[in-house]
């Protein structure tokens, strides 16, 4: 096999991912405005499952009842059955990938330019956040997901508690990393108690916030080590997407964490080097290993070829390759890599058309697809497409 490291299985708490390619969580805009599953959403994940990926982290599902336009919701029991239907639909397309869901609590924003900060939460609000994550995890298990990812990256609530920008004056904030980790740890431990030691539970963190008063790699290595100590089954390393350096938005437009330098670092555009964030995952992995923990580390960020992915794994810089835009562009990336047909991979250009669509509150698609498509064509493989075209031409 051309890429043996990439296609080596990995097992987390008895759940075996058939390969090291993880489709990391990405907003789709395909849920309804109030967060319900749609046929378009099912078709998106069905298409991605068909391409040979080892695991899929379904996009962030909101754990609190507040409205968050077009984000998937898992905030009350009414969403459980339709999430169960989503899982069934994906497995109908392919039983191969293991399915997880990312659950998250967000900070509220408004068109006036106001955005909620961690200092706005009263002490009595914090146990509610913990409870909301626990209840969401119960629904995720009931829906049939194979694993859960706790979202502690980017501009969301738990990441904002972890960040050096956390200005709370109580035991949940300030300069003390122990204090800033308190709520994320409470969430992790409560969810772990609920799902049990035998159910895979991962966390996603920022390797760097990329803001002046933000978490740096030094703090992130310590954060990762603590979650490894607590028993996290994997740690997914992302970066950026913070509000602190975002430009002031136009009137009647909510602030956009994707608009500043930190935002651009979350999804590196074409002018950034490939494998942009591997240098963050590598020392986090080394710190965790030096502490005696064998927790898999997921790296992501402009990994565009199987050759790059294989090299990262061979060199011990990460254990799982997180692909997001690359799999949106071509869900058949894993299948083509496994079959040695790299030349047929439709490569992501890192144009960020997909991410900009989210900022415009539009349905997310790829600039490389035929106009109007909400999923990659079938086949999205040049050889198969040529064969299909020849067959059509041969028809009487």
Secondary structure by P-SEA (a helix, b strand, c coil): cccccccbbbbcccccccccccccccccccccccccccaaaaaaaaaaaacccccccccbbbccccccccccccccccaaaaaaaaaaaaaaacccbbbbbbbbbbbbbcccccccccccccaaaaaaaaaaaaaaaaaaaaacccbbbbbcccccaaaaaaccccccccccccccccccaaaaaaaaaaaaaaacccbbbbbbbbccccccccccaaaaaaaaaaaaaacccbbbbbbcccccccccccccccccccccaaaaaacccccccccccaaaaaaaaaaaaaaccbbbbbbbcccccaaaaaaaaaaccccbbbbaaaaaaccaaaaaaaaccccccccccccaaaaaaaaaccbbbbcccccccccccccccaaaaaaaaaaaaacc
